[in-house]
Amino acid sequence: MNAEDIRNVTFDKVMRGYRPEEVDAYLDQVAAELERLQTEKADAEKKMYILAEKVDQYRNDEETLKTALLNAQRMGESVIHEARQKAETIIYDATSKASQAREEAVEKVAEEEMLLARLKAEVAHFKGEVLNLYKQHIESLSMIPGAEEKKKKAPEAAEEVIGSAVAKTHKHYPDVEVCVSVPEELMMVPMDPLLIEQVLVNLINNAIKYTPEHSRIELFAAPEGKFVRICVTDDGPGIPEESRDKLFDMFYTLGKTRSDGRRGLGLGLALCRSIVAAHGGVINVQNAAPHGACFRFTLPRTEVTLYE
C-alpha cells in the first residue's frame, strides 16, 4: 500500500462518517504495518549482504585450495624426480661395490649380493612410499573444494569411526595396544567418516613410529561444548618446541623414528590438518606430562534427539 492508497482510504472513511478517533486508529495501524514492513525489508537486506559475503568467502577459499593443490602437485613431482635420481645413484653405487668385491675375493660375492638386494628393496619401499603418500594427499585435497564432499558430511557416531581406525591400525601393528577412552554419551559429528578415519590412522601411526617399542598410546574422545575433542597421546620423548609449529607443514619430518629405518615424507600431518580444517575443526600438538606428545583436534558436533 502506497501513500496515495492511504489517502484514498482515509478520505473514504471520513466521507462515510467515521469518527476522527477511528480514522486515527486506522492511521496508527497503517503506520505500524509500514514500520513492520520496513523492518522486514532491512532484515532481508542485511541477510542478503551476509549471504553475499559468505559467497565471496567460499570463492576465495576455493581459489586458495586450488592454489594449494597446484603447489602440492609441483612439489610432489619434484620429490619423485629427486627420489628417482637417488634410487639410480644408490643402485649404481651398490652394483659397483659388488663388482669390486667379486674381484677381490670370491667369499665376499654373496655378502655384496645380499647388500645389493637390501638396498634395492629399500629403494623400492622409498619410491612406493613417496608415490602412495603423494597420491593420498592429492586425492584428499582434491575432495575438499567440491560440493560432493560436502554432501557426504552426514552425522556419524564418533565412537564408530574411532573403533574402525583402531582396528585398521591393529592389522598393521598387531603388537601395539591402543587404549581407547570414550564417554557413554553418543557423540554425533557431521563428517566424511573415511577422511576422519584417515586422520586418526595417521596420528596413531605417527605415535607408533616416533616412540620406542611397548610405548603406551591412548586415544581419548569427549564432548567439549559444541565440539567433540579427540586426542592421541603417547609416552615417547615428546616434540621439540622448535618443531611444533612446523609439524603440520608438508614435507617436514622429525629426525628420529623406530629402528626399522623407515621415515615418512611429512605429508601425513599436513593431510590431517587439511581434512580437519575442511570439517570446521582445528588440530594442534602439545607435549604431555611427564613426557610424550598429545595430538588434539576438534570437530563440530550435532545434538542427538531421542524419540520415544
Secondary structure, 3 states (H helix, E strand, C coil): CCHHHHHHHHHHHHHCCCCHHHHHHHHHHHHHHHHHHHHHHHHHHHHHHHHHHHHHHHHHHHHHHHHHHHHHHHHHHHHHHHHHHHHHHHHHHHHHHHHHHHHHCHHHHHHHHHHHHHHHHHHHHHHHHHHHHHHHHHHHHHHCCCHHHHHCCEEEEHHHHHHHHHHHHHHHCCCCCEEEECCCCCCEEEECHHHHHHHHHHHHHHHHHCCCCCCCEEEEEEEECCEEEEEEEECCCCCCHHHCCCCCCCCCCCCCCCCCCCCCCCCHHHHHHHHHHHCCCCEEEEECCCCCEEEEEEEECECCCCCC
